[in-house]
Amino acid sequence: MAFLLAILVMATLPLILPSGRGDIDHLVLPVIFFPLIWSTLVVLPVTSVSPGRIARLYVFGMGFCISVIALTIAL
């Protein structure tokens, strides 16, 4: 689940970040941040005492990423 959410976050970041110089999208930042995002999503449930809160965080994160990607495709 953490791996899937990390991939969705990585796929959403170029859509959220503004365009760089010469209208080149920032594709390097999500690739660099992927290990940090993934490790946070794996370590957070291990250290938390409330699994319900982590489940809500995962569901909200997936919903946000999917909605951003769907809105970008629709436009």
mmCIF file of the N, C-alpha and C atoms, coordinates in Angstrom:
data_MODEL
# 
_entry.id   MODEL 
# 
loop_
_atom_site.group_PDB 
_atom_site.id 
_atom_site.type_symbol 
_atom_site.label_atom_id 
_atom_site.label_alt_id 
_atom_site.label_comp_id 
_atom_site.label_asym_id 
_atom_site.label_entity_id 
_atom_site.label_seq_id 
_atom_site.pdbx_PDB_ins_code 
_atom_site.Cartn_x 
_atom_site.Cartn_y 
_atom_site.Cartn_z 
_atom_site.occupancy 
_atom_site.B_iso_or_equiv 
_atom_site.pdbx_formal_charge 
_atom_site.auth_seq_id 
_atom_site.auth_comp_id 
_atom_site.auth_asym_id 
_atom_site.auth_atom_id 
_atom_site.pdbx_PDB_model_num 
ATOM 1   N N  . MET A 1 1  ? 0.821  -1.187 0.000   1.00 0.00 ? 1  MET A N  1 
ATOM 2   C CA . MET A 1 1  ? 0.000  0.000  0.000   1.00 0.00 ? 1  MET A CA 1 
ATOM 3   C C  . MET A 1 1  ? 0.871  1.259  0.000   1.00 0.00 ? 1  MET A C  1 
ATOM 4   N N  . ALA A 1 2  ? 1.942  1.253  0.796   1.00 0.00 ? 2  ALA A N  1 
ATOM 5   C CA . ALA A 1 2  ? 2.831  2.412  0.846   1.00 0.00 ? 2  ALA A CA 1 
ATOM 6   C C  . ALA A 1 2  ? 3.532  2.606  -0.497  1.00 0.00 ? 2  ALA A C  1 
ATOM 7   N N  . PHE A 1 3  ? 3.908  1.513  -1.134  1.00 0.00 ? 3  PHE A N  1 
ATOM 8   C CA . PHE A 1 3  ? 4.574  1.603  -2.432  1.00 0.00 ? 3  PHE A CA 1 
ATOM 9   C C  . PHE A 1 3  ? 3.641  2.198  -3.483  1.00 0.00 ? 3  PHE A C  1 
ATOM 10  N N  . LEU A 1 4  ? 2.383  1.769  -3.492  1.00 0.00 ? 4  LEU A N  1 
ATOM 11  C CA . LEU A 1 4  ? 1.409  2.300  -4.444  1.00 0.00 ? 4  LEU A CA 1 
ATOM 12  C C  . LEU A 1 4  ? 1.163  3.783  -4.206  1.00 0.00 ? 4  LEU A C  1 
ATOM 13  N N  . LEU A 1 5  ? 1.030  4.184  -2.958  1.00 0.00 ? 5  LEU A N  1 
ATOM 14  C CA . LEU A 1 5  ? 0.812  5.587  -2.652  1.00 0.00 ? 5  LEU A CA 1 
ATOM 15  C C  . LEU A 1 5  ? 2.044  6.419  -3.007  1.00 0.00 ? 5  LEU A C  1 
ATOM 16  N N  . ALA A 1 6  ? 3.232  5.887  -2.781  1.00 0.00 ? 6  ALA A N  1 
ATOM 17  C CA . ALA A 1 6  ? 4.455  6.611  -3.140  1.00 0.00 ? 6  ALA A CA 1 
ATOM 18  C C  . ALA A 1 6  ? 4.549  6.795  -4.647  1.00 0.00 ? 6  ALA A C  1 
ATOM 19  N N  . ILE A 1 7  ? 4.148  5.791  -5.415  1.00 0.00 ? 7  ILE A N  1 
ATOM 20  C CA . ILE A 1 7  ? 4.150  5.922  -6.874  1.00 0.00 ? 7  ILE A CA 1 
ATOM 21  C C  . ILE A 1 7  ? 3.127  6.964  -7.317  1.00 0.00 ? 7  ILE A C  1 
ATOM 22  N N  . LEU A 1 8  ? 1.948  6.970  -6.694  1.00 0.00 ? 8  LEU A N  1 
ATOM 23  C CA . LEU A 1 8  ? 0.944  7.974  -7.035  1.00 0.00 ? 8  LEU A CA 1 
ATOM 24  C C  . LEU A 1 8  ? 1.417  9.383  -6.695  1.00 0.00 ? 8  LEU A C  1 
ATOM 25  N N  . VAL A 1 9  ? 2.060  9.544  -5.556  1.00 0.00 ? 9  VAL A N  1 
ATOM 26  C CA . VAL A 1 9  ? 2.592  10.860 -5.189  1.00 0.00 ? 9  VAL A CA 1 
ATOM 27  C C  . VAL A 1 9  ? 3.663  11.274 -6.184  1.00 0.00 ? 9  VAL A C  1 
ATOM 28  N N  . MET A 1 10 ? 4.529  10.353 -6.554  1.00 0.00 ? 10 MET A N  1 
ATOM 29  C CA . MET A 1 10 ? 5.577  10.667 -7.519  1.00 0.00 ? 10 MET A CA 1 
ATOM 30  C C  . MET A 1 10 ? 4.985  11.041 -8.877  1.00 0.00 ? 10 MET A C  1 
ATOM 31  N N  . ALA A 1 11 ? 3.901  10.390 -9.272  1.00 0.00 ? 11 ALA A N  1 
ATOM 32  C CA . ALA A 1 11 ? 3.260  10.714 -10.550 1.00 0.00 ? 11 ALA A CA 1 
ATOM 33  C C  . ALA A 1 11 ? 2.513  12.039 -10.488 1.00 0.00 ? 11 ALA A C  1 
ATOM 34  N N  . THR A 1 12 ? 2.096  12.450 -9.308  1.00 0.00 ? 12 THR A N  1 
ATOM 35  C CA . THR A 1 12 ? 1.339  13.689 -9.159  1.00 0.00 ? 12 THR A CA 1 
ATOM 36  C C  . THR A 1 12 ? 2.245  14.912 -9.042  1.00 0.00 ? 12 THR A C  1 
ATOM 37  N N  . LEU A 1 13 ? 3.441  14.754 -8.512  1.00 0.00 ? 13 LEU A N  1 
ATOM 38  C CA . LEU A 1 13 ? 4.310  15.903 -8.279  1.00 0.00 ? 13 LEU A CA 1 
ATOM 39  C C  . LEU A 1 13 ? 4.611  16.736 -9.529  1.00 0.00 ? 13 LEU A C  1 
ATOM 40  N N  . PRO A 1 14 ? 4.879  16.142 -10.698 1.00 0.00 ? 14 PRO A N  1 
ATOM 41  C CA . PRO A 1 14 ? 5.112  16.997 -11.868 1.00 0.00 ? 14 PRO A CA 1 
ATOM 42  C C  . PRO A 1 14 ? 3.881  17.813 -12.255 1.00 0.00 ? 14 PRO A C  1 
ATOM 43  N N  . LEU A 1 15 ? 2.705  17.352 -11.883 1.00 0.00 ? 15 LEU A N  1 
ATOM 44  C CA . LEU A 1 15 ? 1.493  18.093 -12.211 1.00 0.00 ? 15 LEU A CA 1 
ATOM 45  C C  . LEU A 1 15 ? 1.259  19.234 -11.231 1.00 0.00 ? 15 LEU A C  1 
ATOM 46  N N  . ILE A 1 16 ? 1.744  19.098 -10.014 1.00 0.00 ? 16 ILE A N  1 
ATOM 47  C CA . ILE A 1 16 ? 1.546  20.119 -8.993  1.00 0.00 ? 16 ILE A CA 1 
ATOM 48  C C  . ILE A 1 16 ? 2.628  21.191 -9.064  1.00 0.00 ? 16 ILE A C  1 
ATOM 49  N N  . LEU A 1 17 ? 3.857  20.792 -9.311  1.00 0.00 ? 17 LEU A N  1 
ATOM 50  C CA . LEU A 1 17 ? 4.957  21.748 -9.365  1.00 0.00 ? 17 LEU A CA 1 
ATOM 51  C C  . LEU A 1 17 ? 4.818  22.643 -10.600 1.00 0.00 ? 17 LEU A C  1 
ATOM 52  N N  . PRO A 1 18 ? 5.192  23.898 -10.497 1.00 0.00 ? 18 PRO A N  1 
ATOM 53  C CA . PRO A 1 18 ? 5.105  24.783 -11.668 1.00 0.00 ? 18 PRO A CA 1 
ATOM 54  C C  . PRO A 1 18 ? 6.131  24.396 -12.729 1.00 0.00 ? 18 PRO A C  1 
ATOM 55  N N  . SER A 1 19 ? 5.879  24.816 -13.942 1.00 0.00 ? 19 SER A N  1 
ATOM 56  C CA . SER A 1 19 ? 6.812  24.523 -15.040 1.00 0.00 ? 19 SER A CA 1 
ATOM 57  C C  . SER A 1 19 ? 8.130  25.244 -14.809 1.00 0.00 ? 19 SER A C  1 
ATOM 58  N N  . GLY A 1 20 ? 9.183  24.615 -15.239 1.00 0.00 ? 20 GLY A N  1 
ATOM 59  C CA . GLY A 1 20 ? 10.505 25.209 -15.095 1.00 0.00 ? 20 GLY A CA 1 
ATOM 60  C C  . GLY A 1 20 ? 10.814 26.131 -16.263 1.00 0.00 ? 20 GLY A C  1 
ATOM 61  N N  . ARG A 1 21 ? 12.064 26.473 -16.386 1.00 0.00 ? 21 ARG A N  1 
ATOM 62  C CA . ARG A 1 21 ? 12.474 27.343 -17.493 1.00 0.00 ? 21 ARG A CA 1 
ATOM 63  C C  . ARG A 1 21 ? 12.265 26.632 -18.815 1.00 0.00 ? 21 ARG A C  1 
ATOM 64  N N  . GLY A 1 22 ? 11.799 27.352 -19.778 1.00 0.00 ? 22 GLY A N  1 
ATOM 65  C CA . GLY A 1 22 ? 11.579 26.790 -21.108 1.00 0.00 ? 22 GLY A CA 1 
ATOM 66  C C  . GLY A 1 22 ? 10.435 25.799 -21.135 1.00 0.00 ? 22 GLY A C  1 
ATOM 67  N N  . ASP A 1 23 ? 9.483  25.912 -20.214 1.00 0.00 ? 23 ASP A N  1 
ATOM 68  C CA . ASP A 1 23 ? 8.333  25.018 -20.120 1.00 0.00 ? 23 ASP A CA 1 
ATOM 69  C C  . ASP A 1 23 ? 8.721  23.547 -19.984 1.00 0.00 ? 23 ASP A C  1 
ATOM 70  N N  . ILE A 1 24 ? 9.810  23.298 -19.293 1.00 0.00 ? 24 ILE A N  1 
ATOM 71  C CA . ILE A 1 24 ? 10.228 21.924 -19.023 1.00 0.00 ? 24 ILE A CA 1 
ATOM 72  C C  . ILE A 1 24 ? 9.700  21.554 -17.640 1.00 0.00 ? 24 ILE A C  1 
ATOM 73  N N  . ASP A 1 25 ? 8.947  20.470 -17.569 1.00 0.00 ? 25 ASP A N  1 
ATOM 74  C CA . ASP A 1 25 ? 8.379  20.048 -16.284 1.00 0.00 ? 25 ASP A CA 1 
ATOM 75  C C  . ASP A 1 25 ? 9.478  19.531 -15.363 1.00 0.00 ? 25 ASP A C  1 
ATOM 76  N N  . HIS A 1 26 ? 9.232  19.666 -14.102 1.00 0.00 ? 26 HIS A N  1 
ATOM 77  C CA . HIS A 1 26 ? 10.173 19.174 -13.098 1.00 0.00 ? 26 HIS A CA 1 
ATOM 78  C C  . HIS A 1 26 ? 9.949  17.679 -12.908 1.00 0.00 ? 26 HIS A C  1 
ATOM 79  N N  . LEU A 1 27 ? 10.671 16.869 -13.630 1.00 0.00 ? 27 LEU A N  1 
ATOM 80  C CA . LEU A 1 27 ? 10.550 15.422 -13.514 1.00 0.00 ? 27 LEU A CA 1 
ATOM 81  C C  . LEU A 1 27 ? 11.608 14.823 -12.601 1.00 0.00 ? 27 LEU A C  1 
ATOM 82  N N  . VAL A 1 28 ? 12.676 15.560 -12.369 1.00 0.00 ? 28 VAL A N  1 
ATOM 83  C CA . VAL A 1 28 ? 13.762 15.032 -11.564 1.00 0.00 ? 28 VAL A CA 1 
ATOM 84  C C  . VAL A 1 28 ? 13.414 15.049 -10.075 1.00 0.00 ? 28 VAL A C  1 
ATOM 85  N N  . LEU A 1 29 ? 12.720 16.087 -9.630  1.00 0.00 ? 29 LEU A N  1 
ATOM 86  C CA . LEU A 1 29 ? 12.400 16.194 -8.205  1.00 0.00 ? 29 LEU A CA 1 
ATOM 87  C C  . LEU A 1 29 ? 11.589 15.011 -7.690  1.00 0.00 ? 29 LEU A C  1 
ATOM 88  N N  . PRO A 1 30 ? 10.524 14.569 -8.377  1.00 0.00 ? 30 PRO A N  1 
ATOM 89  C CA . PRO A 1 30 ? 9.815  13.397 -7.864  1.00 0.00 ? 30 PRO A CA 1 
ATOM 90  C C  . PRO A 1 30 ? 10.678 12.142 -7.807  1.00 0.00 ? 30 PRO A C  1 
ATOM 91  N N  . VAL A 1 31 ? 11.562 11.988 -8.772  1.00 0.00 ? 31 VAL A N  1 
ATOM 92  C CA . VAL A 1 31 ? 12.426 10.804 -8.777  1.00 0.00 ? 31 VAL A CA 1 
ATOM 93  C C  . VAL A 1 31 ? 13.408 10.865 -7.605  1.00 0.00 ? 31 VAL A C  1 
ATOM 94  N N  . ILE A 1 32 ? 13.907 12.049 -7.310  1.00 0.00 ? 32 ILE A N  1 
ATOM 95  C CA . ILE A 1 32 ? 14.831 12.199 -6.178  1.00 0.00 ? 32 ILE A CA 1 
ATOM 96  C C  . ILE A 1 32 ? 14.091 12.030 -4.862  1.00 0.00 ? 32 ILE A C  1 
ATOM 97  N N  . PHE A 1 33 ? 12.871 12.553 -4.777  1.00 0.00 ? 33 PHE A N  1 
ATOM 98  C CA . PHE A 1 33 ? 12.112 12.482 -3.531  1.00 0.00 ? 33 PHE A CA 1 
ATOM 99  C C  . PHE A 1 33 ? 11.432 11.131 -3.314  1.00 0.00 ? 33 PHE A C  1 
ATOM 100 N N  . PHE A 1 34 ? 11.408 10.254 -4.307  1.00 0.00 ? 34 PHE A N  1 
ATOM 101 C CA . PHE A 1 34 ? 10.705 8.977  -4.170  1.00 0.00 ? 34 PHE A CA 1 
ATOM 102 C C  . PHE A 1 34 ? 11.182 8.165  -2.973  1.00 0.00 ? 34 PHE A C  1 
ATOM 103 N N  . PRO A 1 35 ? 12.494 7.985  -2.750  1.00 0.00 ? 35 PRO A N  1 
ATOM 104 C CA . PRO A 1 35 ? 12.912 7.209  -1.565  1.00 0.00 ? 35 PRO A CA 1 
ATOM 105 C C  . PRO A 1 35 ? 12.460 7.850  -0.255  1.00 0.00 ? 35 PRO A C  1 
ATOM 106 N N  . LEU A 1 36 ? 12.478 9.169  -0.187  1.00 0.00 ? 36 LEU A N  1 
ATOM 107 C CA . LEU A 1 36 ? 12.033 9.858  1.023   1.00 0.00 ? 36 LEU A CA 1 
ATOM 108 C C  . LEU A 1 36 ? 10.534 9.665  1.248   1.00 0.00 ? 36 LEU A C  1 
ATOM 109 N N  . ILE A 1 37 ? 9.753  9.805  0.192   1.00 0.00 ? 37 ILE A N  1 
ATOM 110 C CA . ILE A 1 37 ? 8.302  9.617  0.287   1.00 0.00 ? 37 ILE A CA 1 
ATOM 111 C C  . ILE A 1 37 ? 7.989  8.178  0.693   1.00 0.00 ? 37 ILE A C  1 
ATOM 112 N N  . TRP A 1 38 ? 8.627  7.226  0.029   1.00 0.00 ? 38 TRP A N  1 
ATOM 113 C CA . TRP A 1 38 ? 8.358  5.815  0.305   1.00 0.00 ? 38 TRP A CA 1 
ATOM 114 C C  . TRP A 1 38 ? 8.742  5.453  1.739   1.00 0.00 ? 38 TRP A C  1 
ATOM 115 N N  . SER A 1 39 ? 9.922  5.888  2.175   1.00 0.00 ? 39 SER A N  1 
ATOM 116 C CA . SER A 1 39 ? 10.355 5.539  3.529   1.00 0.00 ? 39 SER A CA 1 
ATOM 117 C C  . SER A 1 39 ? 9.456  6.180  4.585   1.00 0.00 ? 39 SER A C  1 
ATOM 118 N N  . THR A 1 40 ? 8.978  7.385  4.335   1.00 0.00 ? 40 THR A N  1 
ATOM 119 C CA . THR A 1 40 ? 8.053  8.025  5.269   1.00 0.00 ? 40 THR A CA 1 
ATOM 120 C C  . THR A 1 40 ? 6.754  7.245  5.353   1.00 0.00 ? 40 THR A C  1 
ATOM 121 N N  . LEU A 1 41 ? 6.241  6.799  4.216   1.00 0.00 ? 41 LEU A N  1 
ATOM 122 C CA . LEU A 1 41 ? 4.986  6.059  4.209   1.00 0.00 ? 41 LEU A CA 1 
ATOM 123 C C  . LEU A 1 41 ? 5.127  4.660  4.801   1.00 0.00 ? 41 LEU A C  1 
ATOM 124 N N  . VAL A 1 42 ? 6.342  4.139  4.863   1.00 0.00 ? 42 VAL A N  1 
ATOM 125 C CA . VAL A 1 42 ? 6.557  2.825  5.472   1.00 0.00 ? 42 VAL A CA 1 
ATOM 126 C C  . VAL A 1 42 ? 6.825  2.960  6.972   1.00 0.00 ? 42 VAL A C  1 
ATOM 127 N N  . VAL A 1 43 ? 7.627  3.939  7.367   1.00 0.00 ? 43 VAL A N  1 
ATOM 128 C CA . VAL A 1 43 ? 8.001  4.091  8.767   1.00 0.00 ? 43 VAL A CA 1 
ATOM 129 C C  . VAL A 1 43 ? 6.858  4.670  9.591   1.00 0.00 ? 43 VAL A C  1 
ATOM 130 N N  . LEU A 1 44 ? 6.057  5.541  9.020   1.00 0.00 ? 44 LEU A N  1 
ATOM 131 C CA . LEU A 1 44 ? 4.968  6.180  9.755   1.00 0.00 ? 44 LEU A CA 1 
ATOM 132 C C  . LEU A 1 44 ? 3.990  5.178  10.366  1.00 0.00 ? 44 LEU A C  1 
ATOM 133 N N  . PRO A 1 45 ? 3.505  4.171  9.630   1.00 0.00 ? 45 PRO A N  1 
ATOM 134 C CA . PRO A 1 45 ? 2.604  3.204  10.269  1.00 0.00 ? 45 PRO A CA 1 
ATOM 135 C C  . PRO A 1 45 ? 3.287  2.354  11.340  1.00 0.00 ? 45 PRO A C  1 
ATOM 136 N N  . VAL A 1 46 ? 4.562  2.109  11.197  1.00 0.00 ? 46 VAL A N  1 
ATOM 137 C CA . VAL A 1 46 ? 5.269  1.289  12.176  1.00 0.00 ? 46 VAL A CA 1 
ATOM 138 C C  . VAL A 1 46 ? 5.389  2.027  13.510  1.00 0.00 ? 46 VAL A C  1 
ATOM 139 N N  . THR A 1 47 ? 5.613  3.326  13.455  1.00 0.00 ? 47 THR A N  1 
ATOM 140 C CA . THR A 1 47 ? 5.804  4.096  14.673  1.00 0.00 ? 47 THR A CA 1 
ATOM 141 C C  . THR A 1 47 ? 4.504  4.636  15.260  1.00 0.00 ? 47 THR A C  1 
ATOM 142 N N  . SER A 1 48 ? 3.425  4.570  14.530  1.00 0.00 ? 48 SER A N  1 
ATOM 143 C CA . SER A 1 48 ? 2.161  5.118  15.013  1.00 0.00 ? 48 SER A CA 1 
ATOM 144 C C  . SER A 1 48 ? 1.409  4.094  15.852  1.00 0.00 ? 48 SER A C  1 
ATOM 145 N N  . VAL A 1 49 ? 0.653  4.586  16.816  1.00 0.00 ? 49 VAL A N  1 
ATOM 146 C CA . VAL A 1 49 ? -0.151 3.701  17.658  1.00 0.00 ? 49 VAL A CA 1 
ATOM 147 C C  . VAL A 1 49 ? -1.603 3.658  17.192  1.00 0.00 ? 49 VAL A C  1 
ATOM 148 N N  . SER A 1 50 ? -1.955 4.504  16.230  1.00 0.00 ? 50 SER A N  1 
ATOM 149 C CA . SER A 1 50 ? -3.334 4.572  15.747  1.00 0.00 ? 50 SER A CA 1 
ATOM 150 C C  . SER A 1 50 ? -3.406 4.132  14.285  1.00 0.00 ? 50 SER A C  1 
ATOM 151 N N  . PRO A 1 51 ? -3.735 2.852  14.017  1.00 0.00 ? 51 PRO A N  1 
ATOM 152 C CA . PRO A 1 51 ? -3.813 2.403  12.629  1.00 0.00 ? 51 PRO A CA 1 
ATOM 153 C C  . PRO A 1 51 ? -4.943 3.072  11.848  1.00 0.00 ? 51 PRO A C  1 
ATOM 154 N N  . GLY A 1 52 ? -5.990 3.499  12.534  1.00 0.00 ? 52 GLY A N  1 
ATOM 155 C CA . GLY A 1 52 ? -7.084 4.186  11.845  1.00 0.00 ? 52 GLY A CA 1 
ATOM 156 C C  . GLY A 1 52 ? -6.644 5.509  11.250  1.00 0.00 ? 52 GLY A C  1 
ATOM 157 N N  . ARG A 1 53 ? -5.791 6.220  11.972  1.00 0.00 ? 53 ARG A N  1 
ATOM 158 C CA . ARG A 1 53 ? -5.295 7.502  11.466  1.00 0.00 ? 53 ARG A CA 1 
ATOM 159 C C  . ARG A 1 53 ? -4.419 7.294  10.234  1.00 0.00 ? 53 ARG A C  1 
ATOM 160 N N  . ILE A 1 54 ? -3.601 6.266  10.255  1.00 0.00 ? 54 ILE A N  1 
ATOM 161 C CA . ILE A 1 54 ? -2.743 5.969  9.105   1.00 0.00 ? 54 ILE A CA 1 
ATOM 162 C C  . ILE A 1 54 ? -3.599 5.556  7.909   1.00 0.00 ? 54 ILE A C  1 
ATOM 163 N N  . ALA A 1 55 ? -4.634 4.760  8.136   1.00 0.00 ? 55 ALA A N  1 
ATOM 164 C CA . ALA A 1 55 ? -5.525 4.358  7.044   1.00 0.00 ? 55 ALA A CA 1 
ATOM 165 C C  . ALA A 1 55 ? -6.214 5.578  6.435   1.00 0.00 ? 55 ALA A C  1 
ATOM 166 N N  . ARG A 1 56 ? -6.656 6.509  7.283   1.00 0.00 ? 56 ARG A N  1 
ATOM 167 C CA . ARG A 1 56 ? -7.273 7.732  6.759   1.00 0.00 ? 56 ARG A CA 1 
ATOM 168 C C  . ARG A 1 56 ? -6.275 8.552  5.956   1.00 0.00 ? 56 ARG A C  1 
ATOM 169 N N  . LEU A 1 57 ? -5.027 8.610  6.422   1.00 0.00 ? 57 LEU A N  1 
ATOM 170 C CA . LEU A 1 57 ? -3.992 9.342  5.699   1.00 0.00 ? 57 LEU A CA 1 
ATOM 171 C C  . LEU A 1 57 ? -3.749 8.714  4.331   1.00 0.00 ? 57 LEU A C  1 
ATOM 172 N N  . TYR A 1 58 ? -3.667 7.387  4.275   1.00 0.00 ? 58 TYR A N  1 
ATOM 173 C CA . TYR A 1 58 ? -3.453 6.696  3.004   1.00 0.00 ? 58 TYR A CA 1 
ATOM 174 C C  . TYR A 1 58 ? -4.627 6.912  2.050   1.00 0.00 ? 58 TYR A C  1 
ATOM 175 N N  . VAL A 1 59 ? -5.843 6.796  2.566   1.00 0.00 ? 59 VAL A N  1 
ATOM 176 C CA . VAL A 1 59 ? -7.018 6.970  1.704   1.00 0.00 ? 59 VAL A CA 1 
ATOM 177 C C  . VAL A 1 59 ? -7.097 8.402  1.196   1.00 0.00 ? 59 VAL A C  1 
ATOM 178 N N  . PHE A 1 60 ? -6.841 9.382  2.065   1.00 0.00 ? 60 PHE A N  1 
ATOM 179 C CA . PHE A 1 60 ? -6.851 10.779 1.638   1.00 0.00 ? 60 PHE A CA 1 
ATOM 180 C C  . PHE A 1 60 ? -5.758 11.033 0.606   1.00 0.00 ? 60 PHE A C  1 
ATOM 181 N N  . GLY A 1 61 ? -4.556 10.501 0.850   1.00 0.00 ? 61 GLY A N  1 
ATOM 182 C CA . GLY A 1 61 ? -3.451 10.705 -0.092  1.00 0.00 ? 61 GLY A CA 1 
ATOM 183 C C  . GLY A 1 61 ? -3.739 10.102 -1.455  1.00 0.00 ? 61 GLY A C  1 
ATOM 184 N N  . MET A 1 62 ? -4.279 8.893  -1.464  1.00 0.00 ? 62 MET A N  1 
ATOM 185 C CA . MET A 1 62 ? -4.614 8.263  -2.749  1.00 0.00 ? 62 MET A CA 1 
ATOM 186 C C  . MET A 1 62 ? -5.722 9.025  -3.457  1.00 0.00 ? 62 MET A C  1 
ATOM 187 N N  . GLY A 1 63 ? -6.732 9.443  -2.719  1.00 0.00 ? 63 GLY A N  1 
ATOM 188 C CA . GLY A 1 63 ? -7.821 10.202 -3.324  1.00 0.00 ? 63 GLY A CA 1 
ATOM 189 C C  . GLY A 1 63 ? -7.340 11.513 -3.916  1.00 0.00 ? 63 GLY A C  1 
ATOM 190 N N  . PHE A 1 64 ? -6.461 12.211 -3.191  1.00 0.00 ? 64 PHE A N  1 
ATOM 191 C CA . PHE A 1 64 ? -5.925 13.470 -3.695  1.00 0.00 ? 64 PHE A CA 1 
ATOM 192 C C  . PHE A 1 64 ? -5.108 13.266 -4.960  1.00 0.00 ? 64 PHE A C  1 
ATOM 193 N N  . CYS A 1 65 ? -4.211 12.284 -4.944  1.00 0.00 ? 65 CYS A N  1 
ATOM 194 C CA . CYS A 1 65 ? -3.353 12.039 -6.113  1.00 0.00 ? 65 CYS A CA 1 
ATOM 195 C C  . CYS A 1 65 ? -4.174 11.616 -7.322  1.00 0.00 ? 65 CYS A C  1 
ATOM 196 N N  . ILE A 1 66 ? -5.120 10.733 -7.121  1.00 0.00 ? 66 ILE A N  1 
ATOM 197 C CA . ILE A 1 66 ? -5.949 10.268 -8.237  1.00 0.00 ? 66 ILE A CA 1 
ATOM 198 C C  . ILE A 1 66 ? -6.793 11.412 -8.787  1.00 0.00 ? 66 ILE A C  1 
ATOM 199 N N  . SER A 1 67 ? -7.312 12.275 -7.911  1.00 0.00 ? 67 SER A N  1 
ATOM 200 C CA . SER A 1 67 ? -8.130 13.385 -8.402  1.00 0.00 ? 67 SER A CA 1 
ATOM 201 C C  . SER A 1 67 ? -7.288 14.394 -9.175  1.00 0.00 ? 67 SER A C  1 
ATOM 202 N N  . VAL A 1 68 ? -6.073 14.670 -8.736  1.00 0.00 ? 68 VAL A N  1 
ATOM 203 C CA . VAL A 1 68 ? -5.208 15.596 -9.475  1.00 0.00 ? 68 VAL A CA 1 
ATOM 204 C C  . VAL A 1 68 ? -4.869 15.026 -10.841 1.00 0.00 ? 68 VAL A C  1 
ATOM 205 N N  . ILE A 1 69 ? -4.537 13.749 -10.900 1.00 0.00 ? 69 ILE A N  1 
ATOM 206 C CA . ILE A 1 69 ? -4.210 13.130 -12.177 1.00 0.00 ? 69 ILE A CA 1 
ATOM 207 C C  . ILE A 1 69 ? -5.443 13.106 -13.093 1.00 0.00 ? 69 ILE A C  1 
ATOM 208 N N  . ALA A 1 70 ? -6.620 12.792 -12.555 1.00 0.00 ? 70 ALA A N  1 
ATOM 209 C CA . ALA A 1 70 ? -7.837 12.761 -13.363 1.00 0.00 ? 70 ALA A CA 1 
ATOM 210 C C  . ALA A 1 70 ? -8.200 14.153 -13.880 1.00 0.00 ? 70 ALA A C  1 
ATOM 211 N N  . LEU A 1 71 ? -8.051 15.172 -13.050 1.00 0.00 ? 71 LEU A N  1 
ATOM 212 C CA . LEU A 1 71 ? -8.348 16.533 -13.500 1.00 0.00 ? 71 LEU A CA 1 
ATOM 213 C C  . LEU A 1 71 ? -7.371 16.981 -14.578 1.00 0.00 ? 71 LEU A C  1 
ATOM 214 N N  . THR A 1 72 ? -6.116 16.587 -14.459 1.00 0.00 ? 72 THR A N  1 
ATOM 215 C CA . THR A 1 72 ? -5.137 16.957 -15.484 1.00 0.00 ? 72 THR A CA 1 
ATOM 216 C C  . THR A 1 72 ? -5.446 16.266 -16.801 1.00 0.00 ? 72 THR A C  1 
ATOM 217 N N  . ILE A 1 73 ? -5.842 15.021 -16.744 1.00 0.00 ? 73 ILE A N  1 
ATOM 218 C CA . ILE A 1 73 ? -6.188 14.287 -17.976 1.00 0.00 ? 73 ILE A CA 1 
ATOM 219 C C  . ILE A 1 73 ? -7.435 14.901 -18.606 1.00 0.00 ? 73 ILE A C  1 
ATOM 220 N N  . ALA A 1 74 ? -8.405 15.303 -17.784 1.00 0.00 ? 74 ALA A N  1 
ATOM 221 C CA . ALA A 1 74 ? -9.659 15.847 -18.310 1.00 0.00 ? 74 ALA A CA 1 
ATOM 222 C C  . ALA A 1 74 ? -9.454 17.209 -18.974 1.00 0.00 ? 74 ALA A C  1 
ATOM 223 N N  . LEU A 1 75 ? -8.461 17.950 -18.527 1.00 0.00 ? 75 LEU A N  1 
ATOM 224 C CA . LEU A 1 75 ? -8.202 19.268 -19.115 1.00 0.00 ? 75 LEU A CA 1 
ATOM 225 C C  . LEU A 1 75 ? -7.355 19.092 -20.312 1.00 0.00 ? 75 LEU A C  1 
# 
